[in-house]
Amino acid sequence: MLKFRLRTDEQVYKKRFKSTFGFELNLKDPKTLGEKIQWIKLNERKSFHTVCADKYEVRNYLSKRFGDKYLIPLVYQTDDWHTITPENIIRYPCIVKANHTSGDYRILRSCDDVNWEEFRRQCHLWLRSDYYLISREWQYKNIKRRIVVEELLQTKDGKIPNDYKLHYFNSELKIVYVSVDREGVNKRNTYDADWNPLPFSWVPKEKSGKGVRGSEIAPPPTFDEMKRIGKEIAKEFKYVRVDFYDVDGKLYFGEITLHHGSGFDVFDPAEYDRVYGDMLKLQ
């Protein structure tokens, strides 16, 4: 672990890149999308990016730019894990998550489903986690750590809504990546800006292969609104992913992700890594 800590971010990226893609990372003349995202991780570092990565502070940024109507209702937030109690978390179902990491969350369907002492210990571990050291993505380094509780979005049939991840290259929407029915079929579909299906998957290496894509779905009712808001946010970046939810025709903001999959997700077929790399201009 100490050896990993002593490596520079660039050294970490190069080692993981070679392991994932099978060839050396070229940062002097990057060609593929994966290479270009690594270049961005090293060369595009602004304090504003910390705000975007912070699942709590990004709410304030979005409120100032677009108003509160797109924000998922907030139940509670705290930097003290001791206060994760049924007295403070009073609306269910809800989702509890760390604001400074990726993938640290728990869905609470009711108060009675929770062993509160055990759950507080889990939240304590989340707050102790240094996600920058795990991912080496600079934007996570200086986030003030919190636990955030939001209402759980559900459609009228009781499902968690699809997650629409809009990928912008130089402010132009190029890929719509949809996480379809996470608690059901749990598939990943890709579309272009006009909702034409794209002929590839783009997932972590261990998940690549057949069976990733599900049946085709229609665009959500709020798709044009997603694109409008996403484009406004994308003006601040060379590349960015802006996530949304559509709940029975009502639009909610998800998150801003600066580096999808940290730049290590794999295209299948692999040639699309270069196709989309050509679309992203770094200068």
BAFI-3210 file (N, C-alpha, C; in Angstrom, 3 decimals, decimal comma, padded with zeros to 6 digits):
// residues 283
n [1|2|3|4|5|6|7|8|9|10|11|12|13|14|15|16|17|18|19|20|21|22|23|24|25|26|27|28|29|30|31|32|33|34|35|36|37|38|39|40|41|42|43|44|45|46|47|48|49|50|51|52|53|54|55|56|57|58|59|60|61|62|63|64|65|66|67|68|69|70|71|72|73|74|75|76|77|78|79|80|81|82|83|84|85|86|87|88|89|90|91|92|93|94|95|96|97|98|99|100|101|102|103|104|105|106|107|108|109|110|111|112|113|114|115|116|117|118|119|120|121|122|123|124|125|126|127|128|129|130|131|132|133|134|135|136|137|138|139|140|141|142|143|144|145|146|147|148|149|150|151|152|153|154|155|156|157|158|159|160|161|162|163|164|165|166|167|168|169|170|171|172|173|174|175|176|177|178|179|180|181|182|183|184|185|186|187|188|189|190|191|192|193|194|195|196|197|198|199|200|201|202|203|204|205|206|207|208|209|210|211|212|213|214|215|216|217|218|219|220|221|222|223|224|225|226|227|228|229|230|231|232|233|234|235|236|237|238|239|240|241|242|243|244|245|246|247|248|249|250|251|252|253|254|255|256|257|258|259|260|261|262|263|264|265|266|267|268|269|270|271|272|273|274|275|276|277|278|279|280|281|282|283]
n.u [000,825|001,973|003,858|002,168|001,032|003,258|003,705|003,392|000,478|000,490|002,140|000,543|-001,703|-000,533|000,300|-002,142|-003,509|-002,037|-002,456|-005,202|-005,815|-003,802|-001,744|000,791|000,242|-000,063|000,685|001,718|000,835|-002,066|-004,544|-006,793|-010,058|-009,876|-007,155|-007,188|-008,882|-007,279|-005,246|-006,698|-007,319|-004,852|-004,160|-006,266|-007,265|-009,128|-010,413|-013,158|-013,866|-013,782|-016,094|-018,002|-017,654|-018,425|-021,066|-022,805|-022,192|-022,482|-025,164|-025,770|-024,482|-025,961|-028,485|-028,161|-027,702|-029,817|-032,074|-034,144|-035,802|-034,922|-033,539|-033,009|-035,073|-033,768|-033,121|-031,454|-028,235|-024,861|-021,702|-021,014|-020,945|-022,188|-024,688|-026,393|-029,299|-032,596|-034,085|-033,208|-033,269|-035,996|-037,717|-038,921|-039,027|-035,410|-032,142|-028,925|-025,745|-022,184|-020,638|-018,243|-017,151|-017,362|-019,940|-020,470|-023,139|-026,454|-029,669|-032,534|-035,454|-037,344|-037,593|-037,510|-036,024|-033,380|-030,359|-029,273|-026,946|-025,006|-025,183|-024,364|-021,671|-020,875|-021,240|-019,314|-016,977|-017,182|-016,784|-014,172|-012,822|-010,476|-011,040|-009,634|-007,085|-007,766|-008,837|-007,231|-008,143|-008,079|-010,079|-011,477|-009,935|-009,994|-012,517|-014,879|-015,847|-018,984|-022,108|-024,857|-028,345|-030,966|-034,280|-035,540|-035,805|-038,593|-040,525|-044,001|-044,711|-043,182|-040,474|-036,908|-035,840|-034,581|-031,145|-029,793|-026,999|-025,304|-022,909|-020,614|-018,617|-016,415|-018,544|-020,550|-023,098|-022,408|-022,647|-025,230|-025,609|-027,288|-028,337|-030,294|-033,127|-032,025|-032,541|-033,838|-033,779|-031,278|-029,426|-027,192|-027,502|-026,619|-026,847|-027,063|-027,109|-029,550|-031,035|-030,522|-029,647|-026,398|-023,638|-022,126|-020,764|-019,755|-018,078|-016,734|-013,795|-014,077|-016,754|-017,322|-018,394|-020,852|-024,372|-024,554|-026,072|-029,528|-033,003|-034,153|-035,078|-037,438|-036,775|-036,677|-039,433|-038,402|-036,115|-035,172|-034,979|-033,065|-030,853|-030,576|-029,929|-027,677|-025,906|-025,405|-023,995|-021,827|-020,278|-018,242|-016,209|-013,826|-014,441|-017,239|-019,527|-022,948|-025,492|-028,892|-032,277|-035,461|-038,574|-041,480|-041,960|-041,013|-038,140|-034,994|-031,841|-028,845|-025,812|-022,572|-020,009|-016,616|-014,811|-015,637|-015,862|-013,309|-011,775|-011,076|-012,917|-014,001|-014,371|-016,476|-017,198|-013,588|-012,541|-014,034|-013,065|-010,980|-012,461|-014,180|-012,264|-011,106|-013,081|-012,930|-011,443|-008,494|-007,092]
n.v [-001,206|001,240|001,543|001,972|004,430|006,070|006,235|008,331|010,055|009,799|007,546|005,578|005,633|004,795|002,176|000,860|001,307|-000,127|-002,702|-002,908|-002,315|-003,416|-002,172|000,422|003,501|006,489|009,606|011,848|012,009|011,322|009,064|007,287|007,256|006,423|006,981|009,761|010,570|009,913|011,806|014,164|013,822|014,290|016,866|018,724|020,394|021,949|024,080|024,226|021,734|020,119|020,916|019,964|017,194|016,709|015,368|016,730|019,575|020,068|020,277|022,871|024,382|023,638|024,511|027,295|027,771|026,560|026,476|024,964|022,916|020,648|019,161|016,284|015,666|016,630|014,882|014,779|015,812|015,413|015,752|014,173|011,017|009,931|011,030|009,727|008,624|007,326|009,466|011,599|010,798|010,793|010,315|007,941|005,711|006,082|007,164|006,708|008,123|008,528|011,659|011,989|009,880|007,024|004,802|004,167|003,638|003,205|001,892|002,666|001,247|001,315|002,494|000,399|-001,543|-001,260|-001,832|000,235|000,826|-000,758|000,315|002,961|002,497|001,660|004,052|005,562|004,309|004,974|007,757|007,844|006,958|007,583|008,583|009,663|008,474|005,934|006,123|007,979|010,286|013,645|015,480|014,486|014,890|017,078|017,280|018,126|015,831|014,177|012,705|012,105|012,254|011,442|011,561|008,507|008,060|006,922|005,270|005,319|002,675|001,659|001,224|001,848|004,614|004,646|005,422|008,066|008,787|011,330|011,975|014,407|015,796|018,289|020,063|018,911|016,527|013,155|010,470|008,655|006,969|004,442|003,210|000,618|-000,233|-001,035|-002,671|-004,729|-006,010|-004,904|-003,715|-002,231|000,221|001,974|005,082|007,537|011,169|011,574|009,493|007,105|003,699|002,722|000,752|-000,678|-001,765|-000,314|-000,734|-001,760|-003,844|-006,446|-006,874|-006,842|-008,023|-010,345|-009,853|-007,490|-005,380|-004,496|-004,926|-002,596|000,716|003,432|006,978|009,076|011,131|013,630|014,044|016,028|018,200|017,284|017,251|019,961|021,147|019,643|020,421|023,085|022,786|021,366|023,219|024,039|022,207|020,012|017,344|015,707|013,968|014,021|013,245|012,120|011,593|010,407|010,596|009,360|011,385|013,642|015,549|014,912|015,844|013,921|013,417|014,984|013,730|013,616|011,878|009,225|005,996|006,332|006,473|003,922|002,101|-000,330|-000,479|-002,449|-003,476|-003,020|-001,045|001,241|002,796|004,291|005,575|007,303|008,607|010,161|012,050|013,706|016,670|017,920|020,283]
n.w [000,000|000,780|-001,237|-003,407|-002,667|-002,917|-005,597|-008,472|-009,814|-012,596|-012,984|-011,802|-013,500|-015,932|-015,385|-014,763|-017,131|-019,091|-018,111|-018,465|-021,211|-022,721|-024,098|-024,191|-022,464|-024,159|-023,538|-024,700|-027,304|-027,410|-028,659|-028,541|-026,927|-024,276|-023,720|-024,013|-021,976|-019,786|-020,193|-019,771|-017,069|-015,893|-016,756|-016,679|-014,156|-011,870|-009,277|-009,395|-010,343|-008,110|-006,781|-008,591|-008,361|-005,797|-004,168|-002,576|-002,607|-005,331|-005,673|-004,804|-006,753|-009,039|-008,303|-008,276|-010,980|-012,413|-010,851|-008,229|-009,041|-010,359|-008,558|-006,558|-003,789|-000,657|002,314|004,578|005,767|006,832|008,541|010,564|011,612|013,809|013,961|012,280|012,529|013,389|014,203|012,726|010,085|008,420|006,317|004,040|001,185|001,058|-000,027|001,127|001,075|000,546|-000,017|-001,321|-002,665|-004,903|-005,498|-002,842|-001,094|000,309|000,071|001,860|002,724|004,747|008,151|009,950|008,762|009,292|010,971|013,143|014,620|013,368|010,810|011,216|011,758|009,238|007,792|009,086|008,180|005,456|005,612|006,433|004,247|001,685|-001,289|-003,369|-003,181|-003,929|-006,546|-007,807|-009,011|-009,292|-008,566|-006,417|-004,224|-002,393|-001,282|001,181|003,480|003,697|004,766|002,816|002,532|000,486|-000,948|-002,265|-005,638|-007,443|-009,919|-011,019|-011,007|-009,026|-009,499|-009,578|-011,418|-014,847|-015,486|-017,105|-018,853|-020,143|-022,504|-023,265|-025,769|-026,231|-025,845|-027,373|-027,648|-027,731|-026,919|-025,423|-022,592|-021,109|-018,066|-017,583|-015,787|-013,109|-010,852|-011,988|-015,090|-015,547|-017,581|-020,088|-022,340|-025,360|-027,096|-029,764|-030,122|-031,307|-030,534|-031,877|-031,874|-030,754|-031,907|-029,863|-026,686|-023,531|-020,967|-017,703|-017,944|-016,905|-017,181|-019,829|-023,089|-024,371|-023,697|-022,302|-023,358|-023,405|-024,420|-026,876|-025,929|-025,663|-026,074|-023,135|-021,908|-021,176|-022,635|-024,482|-022,770|-020,980|-022,722|-023,282|-020,772|-020,123|-022,152|-021,485|-019,064|-020,064|-021,406|-019,803|-019,956|-021,617|-021,933|-020,514|-018,393|-017,885|-015,717|-015,580|-014,359|-015,349|-014,085|-014,597|-016,474|-015,151|-014,651|-013,152|-011,813|-011,799|-011,431|-011,949|-013,830|-014,278|-015,497|-017,085|-015,846|-014,953|-017,179|-017,887|-018,801|-021,207|-024,698|-026,767|-029,878|-029,944|-031,642|-031,493|-029,476|-030,591|-032,593|-031,125|-029,722|-031,744|-032,031|-029,840|-029,034|-027,742|-027,783]
ca.u [000,000|002,871|004,437|001,134|000,914|004,434|003,664|002,690|-000,767|000,818|002,630|-000,614|-002,508|000,162|000,278|-003,495|-003,877|-001,404|-003,130|-006,574|-005,940|-002,791|-000,696|001,289|-000,465|000,659|000,163|002,239|-000,008|-003,147|-005,415|-008,061|-010,795|-009,286|-005,918|-007,495|-009,415|-006,116|-004,603|-007,541|-007,169|-003,584|-003,930|-007,418|-007,525|-009,614|-011,161|-014,551|-014,064|-014,072|-017,524|-018,772|-017,529|-019,006|-022,484|-023,581|-021,965|-022,964|-026,567|-025,794|-024,106|-027,081|-029,579|-027,879|-027,757|-031,045|-033,170|-034,214|-036,809|-034,300|-032,794|-033,666|-035,314|-032,773|-033,679|-030,526|-026,812|-024,058|-020,315|-020,839|-021,619|-022,983|-026,042|-027,192|-030,257|-033,983|-034,638|-032,784|-033,679|-037,427|-038,533|-038,569|-037,660|-034,382|-030,821|-027,874|-024,505|-021,056|-020,574|-016,880|-016,674|-018,221|-020,431|-020,764|-024,516|-027,386|-031,085|-033,321|-036,876|-038,106|-036,782|-037,410|-035,112|-032,007|-029,629|-028,708|-025,568|-024,179|-025,179|-023,498|-020,280|-020,630|-021,083|-018,020|-015,971|-017,280|-016,184|-012,716|-012,251|-009,866|-011,315|-008,556|-006,033|-008,271|-009,051|-006,244|-008,795|-007,741|-011,248|-011,967|-008,909|-010,244|-013,940|-015,224|-016,608|-020,306|-023,121|-026,007|-029,550|-031,956|-035,417|-035,308|-036,684|-039,284|-041,578|-045,332|-044,793|-042,320|-039,114|-035,914|-035,840|-033,353|-030,114|-029,378|-025,684|-025,069|-021,481|-020,369|-017,270|-016,326|-019,908|-021,491|-023,535|-021,973|-023,099|-026,178|-025,366|-028,444|-028,420|-031,704|-033,783|-030,918|-032,983|-034,519|-032,941|-029,941|-028,675|-026,542|-027,736|-025,981|-027,542|-026,486|-027,879|-030,888|-031,561|-030,241|-028,797|-024,984|-023,305|-021,040|-020,894|-018,650|-018,211|-015,479|-013,278|-014,594|-018,172|-017,481|-018,816|-022,260|-025,338|-024,547|-027,155|-030,871|-033,928|-034,157|-036,093|-037,737|-036,202|-037,574|-040,168|-037,626|-034,809|-034,739|-034,603|-031,765|-029,815|-030,401|-029,213|-026,359|-025,054|-024,985|-022,952|-020,676|-019,467|-017,123|-015,314|-013,535|-015,263|-017,946|-020,745|-023,990|-026,480|-030,257|-033,353|-036,807|-039,543|-042,829|-042,023|-040,387|-036,694|-034,134|-030,398|-028,150|-024,498|-021,601|-018,848|-015,576|-014,057|-016,444|-015,072|-011,926|-011,071|-010,631|-013,938|-013,547|-015,320|-016,605|-015,858|-012,529|-012,203|-014,778|-012,223|-010,308|-013,494|-014,617|-011,079|-010,963|-014,101|-012,616|-010,303|-007,889|-006,516]
ca.v [000,000|002,394|001,669|002,579|005,835|006,815|006,412|009,508|009,754|009,345|006,174|004,719|005,547|004,010|000,764|000,330|001,373|-001,265|-003,899|-002,937|-002,252|-004,254|-001,390|001,518|004,772|007,562|010,890|012,918|012,088|010,361|008,836|006,672|007,989|006,069|007,756|011,188|010,791|009,933|013,112|015,155|013,631|014,878|018,242|019,597|020,353|023,254|023,981|024,003|020,301|019,566|021,183|019,058|015,820|016,654|015,091|017,720|020,933|020,210|020,695|024,331|024,867|023,440|025,375|028,662|027,853|026,060|026,418|023,766|021,949|019,428|018,509|015,244|016,214|016,300|014,485|015,080|015,748|015,587|015,281|013,431|009,730|009,625|011,580|008,897|008,035|007,410|010,791|012,541|010,288|010,672|010,052|006,683|005,188|007,090|006,628|007,308|007,956|009,414|012,695|012,162|008,629|006,454|003,468|003,974|004,060|002,170|002,234|002,330|001,184|001,740|002,638|-000,877|-002,435|-000,814|-001,980|001,585|000,811|-001,305|001,243|004,088|002,056|001,691|005,455|005,976|003,813|005,810|009,066|007,663|006,536|008,602|008,075|010,095|007,472|004,754|006,367|008,952|011,371|014,787|016,237|013,939|015,039|018,123|017,348|017,994|014,589|014,213|011,717|012,782|011,422|011,982|010,692|007,534|008,256|005,725|005,495|004,988|001,225|001,277|000,919|002,914|005,042|004,492|006,439|008,524|009,390|012,041|012,231|015,559|016,006|019,672|020,604|018,234|015,231|012,086|009,170|008,547|005,661|004,254|002,076|000,252|-001,087|-001,591|-003,725|-005,742|-006,593|-004,352|-003,698|-000,978|000,545|003,204|005,752|008,818|012,336|011,473|008,227|005,941|002,760|002,651|-000,681|-001,089|-001,615|000,463|-001,134|-002,295|-004,994|-007,709|-006,999|-006,736|-009,237|-010,443|-009,773|-006,186|-004,576|-005,024|-004,554|-001,155|001,485|004,745|008,084|009,547|012,350|014,841|013,925|017,322|019,045|016,766|017,698|021,420|021,419|019,035|021,234|024,261|022,346|020,879|024,329|024,219|021,051|019,350|016,135|015,554|013,160|014,613|012,184|012,538|010,622|010,799|009,869|009,559|012,666|014,723|015,454|015,134|015,776|012,860|013,894|015,342|012,839|014,172|010,839|008,010|004,792|006,783|006,296|002,541|001,221|-000,938|-000,565|-003,712|-003,721|-002,151|000,059|002,462|003,610|005,245|006,375|008,382|009,407|011,153|013,088|014,570|017,543|018,372|021,623]
ca.w [000,000|000,822|-002,575|-004,247|-002,274|-003,350|-007,039|-008,959|-010,517|-013,946|-012,895|-011,522|-014,723|-016,946|-014,996|-014,912|-018,547|-019,769|-017,648|-018,982|-022,667|-023,361|-024,760|-023,372|-022,490|-024,830|-023,077|-025,548|-028,501|-027,179|-029,815|-028,161|-025,899|-022,989|-023,553|-023,868|-020,629|-018,873|-020,385|-019,093|-015,628|-015,470|-017,211|-016,444|-012,717|-011,420|-008,024|-009,768|-010,524|-006,787|-006,558|-009,452|-007,872|-004,460|-004,354|-001,831|-003,103|-006,705|-005,575|-004,720|-008,075|-009,957|-007,864|-008,726|-012,445|-013,034|-009,902|-007,391|-009,480|-010,863|-007,484|-005,785|-002,450|000,378|003,601|005,665|005,449|008,036|008,512|011,818|011,447|015,006|013,826|011,386|013,456|012,909|014,528|011,689|008,770|008,743|005,137|003,384|001,033|000,813|-000,341|001,951|000,323|000,802|-001,062|-001,816|-003,239|-005,934|-005,186|-001,423|-000,830|000,746|-000,031|003,042|002,358|005,924|009,362|010,645|008,043|009,530|012,226|013,126|015,118|012,300|009,685|011,581|011,566|007,800|007,415|009,609|007,234|004,256|005,873|006,569|002,969|000,832|-002,626|-004,267|-003,170|-004,616|-007,981|-008,280|-009,735|-008,448|-008,109|-005,151|-003,190|-001,399|-000,916|002,602|003,497|004,313|004,437|002,215|002,451|-000,449|-001,225|-003,323|-006,781|-007,903|-010,898|-010,514|-010,808|-007,910|-009,918|-009,661|-012,826|-015,623|-015,304|-018,432|-018,721|-021,392|-022,664|-024,131|-026,268|-026,715|-025,723|-028,261|-027,151|-028,627|-026,445|-024,309|-021,979|-020,239|-017,147|-017,706|-014,789|-012,310|-009,929|-012,775|-016,141|-015,289|-018,822|-020,458|-023,741|-025,826|-028,190|-030,141|-029,692|-031,892|-029,996|-032,708|-031,136|-031,122|-031,998|-028,972|-025,234|-022,971|-019,572|-017,165|-018,681|-016,373|-017,546|-021,278|-023,762|-024,706|-022,615|-021,644|-023,886|-023,281|-025,480|-027,127|-025,215|-026,244|-025,309|-022,075|-022,266|-020,887|-023,288|-025,018|-021,625|-020,539|-023,656|-023,143|-019,520|-020,238|-023,025|-020,717|-018,138|-020,827|-021,885|-018,866|-020,017|-022,887|-021,879|-019,253|-018,394|-017,042|-015,493|-015,276|-014,209|-015,735|-013,250|-015,139|-017,160|-014,378|-014,779|-011,991|-012,035|-011,084|-011,011|-012,979|-013,765|-015,131|-016,211|-017,060|-015,590|-014,760|-018,444|-018,027|-019,359|-022,456|-025,801|-027,483|-030,426|-029,439|-032,553|-031,175|-028,598|-031,472|-033,268|-030,234|-029,434|-032,812|-031,883|-028,697|-029,293|-026,490|-027,930]
c.u [000,862|003,484|003,443|001,013|002,074|004,481|002,938|001,383|-000,472|001,303|001,487|-001,453|-001,848|000,121|-001,109|-003,918|-003,312|-002,103|-004,515|-006,626|-004,872|-001,748|-000,350|000,446|000,424|000,034|000,666|001,386|-001,154|-004,100|-006,787|-008,771|-010,230|-008,018|-006,231|-008,113|-008,282|-005,395|-005,377|-007,387|-005,901|-003,495|-005,080|-007,810|-007,858|-010,398|-012,643|-014,848|-014,347|-015,542|-018,369|-018,768|-018,173|-020,524|-023,389|-023,420|-022,459|-024,438|-026,673|-025,452|-025,283|-028,269|-029,389|-028,047|-029,126|-032,251|-033,216|-035,066|-036,214|-033,565|-033,628|-033,864|-034,321|-033,480|-032,784|-029,116|-026,020|-022,618|-019,985|-021,634|-022,468|-024,441|-026,894|-028,139|-031,666|-034,637|-034,303|-033,168|-035,149|-038,314|-038,000|-039,502|-036,680|-033,089|-029,791|-026,541|-023,425|-020,948|-019,249|-016,309|-017,584|-018,643|-020,710|-022,157|-025,305|-028,799|-031,796|-034,796|-037,773|-037,163|-036,528|-036,436|-033,650|-031,526|-028,797|-027,273|-024,616|-024,067|-024,326|-022,026|-019,925|-020,411|-019,748|-016,898|-015,999|-016,556|-014,668|-012,042|-011,702|-009,991|-010,275|-007,454|-006,464|-008,293|-007,948|-006,875|-008,771|-008,964|-011,810|-011,070|-009,320|-011,715|-014,083|-016,205|-017,910|-021,056|-024,354|-027,162|-030,555|-033,133|-035,043|-036,314|-037,285|-040,357|-042,917|-045,532|-043,785|-040,894|-038,196|-035,808|-034,515|-032,431|-029,570|-028,087|-025,303|-023,603|-021,264|-018,892|-017,219|-017,713|-020,933|-021,822|-023,192|-022,506|-024,119|-026,082|-026,467|-028,276|-029,902|-032,131|-032,756|-031,344|-033,742|-033,595|-031,495|-029,039|-028,082|-026,707|-027,044|-026,707|-026,774|-027,428|-029,295|-031,576|-031,494|-029,334|-027,363|-024,504|-022,152|-021,510|-019,657|-018,713|-016,849|-015,091|-013,892|-016,070|-018,398|-017,847|-020,305|-023,142|-025,375|-025,768|-028,493|-031,712|-033,922|-035,317|-036,305|-037,031|-037,180|-038,289|-039,357|-036,282|-034,303|-034,297|-033,271|-030,650|-029,539|-029,575|-027,796|-025,413|-024,558|-023,859|-021,681|-019,784|-018,226|-016,009|-014,976|-014,377|-015,956|-019,136|-021,730|-025,136|-027,837|-031,138|-034,642|-037,777|-040,940|-042,992|-041,496|-038,887|-035,988|-032,675|-029,807|-026,810|-023,697|-020,386|-017,810|-014,881|-014,818|-015,555|-013,618|-011,085|-010,608|-011,733|-013,555|-014,680|-015,298|-017,641|-014,837|-012,252|-012,945|-014,033|-011,486|-011,327|-013,918|-013,441|-010,861|-011,949|-013,764|-011,329|-009,786|-007,331|-007,517]
c.v [001,260|002,641|002,338|004,066|006,675|006,999|007,690|009,090|009,195|007,901|005,184|004,531|004,632|002,518|000,161|000,310|000,172|-002,572|-004,044|-003,102|-003,050|-003,498|-000,194|002,783|005,842|008,896|012,061|013,105|011,084|010,278|008,287|007,521|007,683|006,850|009,225|011,492|010,773|011,278|014,200|015,043|014,300|016,379|019,210|019,502|021,758|023,051|023,718|022,515|019,602|019,757|020,187|017,632|015,620|016,507|015,998|019,111|021,130|020,617|022,223|024,960|024,774|024,325|026,799|028,807|027,527|026,059|025,080|022,647|020,644|018,642|017,421|015,777|015,696|015,994|014,955|015,066|016,032|015,187|014,476|012,128|009,355|010,055|010,835|008,070|008,124|008,743|011,814|012,093|009,909|010,428|008,818|006,456|006,317|006,381|007,415|007,066|008,898|010,404|012,717|010,910|008,207|005,061|003,191|004,523|002,875|002,703|001,760|002,379|001,612|001,800|001,290|-001,845|-002,213|-001,213|-000,708|001,620|000,310|-000,330|002,472|003,726|002,070|003,113|006,009|005,539|004,623|007,130|008,973|007,369|007,731|008,126|008,545|009,047|006,195|004,970|007,195|009,973|012,606|015,472|015,730|014,301|015,981|018,290|017,239|016,837|014,722|012,920|012,484|011,794|012,128|011,021|009,721|007,776|006,912|006,106|005,063|003,493|000,712|000,935|002,131|003,328|004,739|005,685|006,802|009,332|010,007|012,464|013,330|015,662|017,406|020,275|019,964|016,847|014,142|010,709|009,370|007,110|005,467|003,011|001,738|-000,683|-001,807|-002,735|-004,839|-006,355|-006,123|-004,441|-002,315|-000,750|001,848|003,734|007,015|009,945|012,346|010,168|007,082|005,000|002,754|001,206|-001,113|-001,074|-000,884|000,302|-001,573|-003,609|-006,305|-007,933|-006,998|-008,089|-009,223|-010,305|-008,456|-005,363|-005,280|-004,667|-003,046|-000,487|002,810|005,830|008,555|010,829|013,633|014,864|015,257|018,265|018,594|017,326|019,182|021,744|020,855|019,865|022,485|023,913|021,999|021,994|024,557|023,180|020,668|018,091|016,107|014,638|013,774|013,614|012,755|011,321|011,231|009,938|010,216|010,954|013,850|014,500|015,746|015,027|014,659|013,326|014,340|014,445|013,324|013,122|009,523|006,782|005,075|006,610|004,877|001,590|000,841|-000,949|-001,977|-003,508|-002,627|-000,955|001,349|003,339|004,675|006,135|007,557|009,206|010,489|012,299|014,102|015,353|018,107|019,790|022,553]
c.w [000,000|-000,549|-003,522|-003,941|-002,813|-004,860|-007,400|-009,631|-011,907|-013,938|-012,658|-012,777|-015,752|-016,634|-015,214|-016,379|-019,306|-019,385|-018,269|-020,492|-023,417|-024,150|-023,892|-023,552|-023,110|-024,437|-023,922|-026,798|-028,372|-028,363|-029,412|-027,115|-024,520|-022,711|-023,290|-022,512|-019,605|-018,974|-019,657|-017,581|-015,099|-015,721|-016,975|-014,974|-012,232|-010,131|-008,286|-009,939|-009,195|-006,444|-007,351|-008,918|-006,513|-004,585|-003,523|-002,422|-004,533|-006,722|-005,545|-006,063|-009,038|-009,596|-008,359|-010,234|-013,020|-012,101|-009,185|-007,970|-009,998|-009,780|-006,827|-004,369|-001,415|001,688|004,739|005,114|006,702|007,776|009,767|011,741|012,651|014,845|012,799|012,262|012,874|013,247|013,447|010,273|008,872|007,525|004,413|002,198|000,731|000,438|000,451|001,247|000,828|-000,346|-001,800|-002,470|-004,392|-005,502|-003,730|-001,133|-000,278|000,611|001,224|002,662|003,518|007,119|010,022|009,991|008,403|010,919|012,367|013,637|014,042|011,134|009,989|011,413|010,076|007,321|007,910|008,664|005,943|004,468|006,015|005,236|002,190|-000,610|-003,641|-004,328|-003,892|-006,123|-008,626|-009,237|-008,836|-007,849|-006,786|-003,962|-002,057|-001,032|000,604|002,738|004,290|003,997|003,970|002,115|001,539|-000,555|-002,346|-004,443|-007,200|-008,914|-010,300|-010,319|-009,787|-008,268|-009,783|-011,126|-013,518|-015,384|-016,688|-018,302|-020,071|-021,475|-023,703|-024,471|-026,852|-026,874|-026,646|-027,714|-028,165|-028,217|-025,334|-023,802|-020,938|-019,377|-017,007|-016,577|-013,913|-011,398|-010,649|-013,797|-016,052|-016,522|-019,080|-021,957|-024,102|-027,059|-028,568|-029,740|-030,246|-031,518|-031,003|-031,917|-031,666|-030,982|-031,107|-027,530|-024,735|-021,460|-019,027|-017,836|-018,204|-016,725|-019,049|-021,879|-024,019|-023,466|-021,890|-022,059|-023,707|-024,492|-025,653|-026,392|-025,934|-025,449|-024,250|-022,502|-022,103|-021,611|-023,833|-023,906|-021,042|-021,415|-023,502|-021,896|-019,590|-021,074|-022,307|-019,750|-018,898|-021,343|-021,025|-019,056|-021,456|-023,023|-020,526|-019,465|-017,414|-016,945|-015,082|-015,019|-014,729|-014,927|-013,739|-015,737|-016,382|-014,354|-013,466|-012,426|-011,208|-010,549|-012,218|-012,778|-014,765|-015,984|-016,104|-016,878|-015,319|-016,029|-018,706|-018,482|-020,789|-023,485|-026,391|-028,596|-030,058|-030,331|-032,232|-030,172|-029,418|-032,193|-032,396|-029,731|-030,477|-032,673|-030,789|-028,980|-027,966|-026,578|-028,622]
res [m|l|k|f|r|l|r|t|d|e|q|v|y|k|k|r|f|k|s|t|f|g|f|e|l|n|l|k|d|p|k|t|l|g|e|k|i|q|w|i|k|l|n|e|r|k|s|f|h|t|v|c|a|d|k|y|e|v|r|n|y|l|s|k|r|f|g|d|k|y|l|i|p|l|v|y|q|t|d|d|w|h|t|i|t|p|e|n|i|i|r|y|p|c|i|v|k|a|n|h|t|s|g|d|y|r|i|l|r|s|c|d|d|v|n|w|e|e|f|r|r|q|c|h|l|w|l|r|s|d|y|y|l|i|s|r|e|w|q|y|k|n|i|k|r|r|i|v|v|e|e|l|l|q|t|k|d|g|k|i|p|n|d|y|k|l|h|y|f|n|s|e|l|k|i|v|y|v|s|v|d|r|e|g|v|n|k|r|n|t|y|d|a|d|w|n|p|l|p|f|s|w|v|p|k|e|k|s|g|k|g|v|r|g|s|e|i|a|p|p|p|t|f|d|e|m|k|r|i|g|k|e|i|a|k|e|f|k|y|v|r|v|d|f|y|d|v|d|g|k|l|y|f|g|e|i|t|l|h|h|g|s|g|f|d|v|f|d|p|a|e|y|d|r|v|y|g|d|m|l|k|l|q]
***
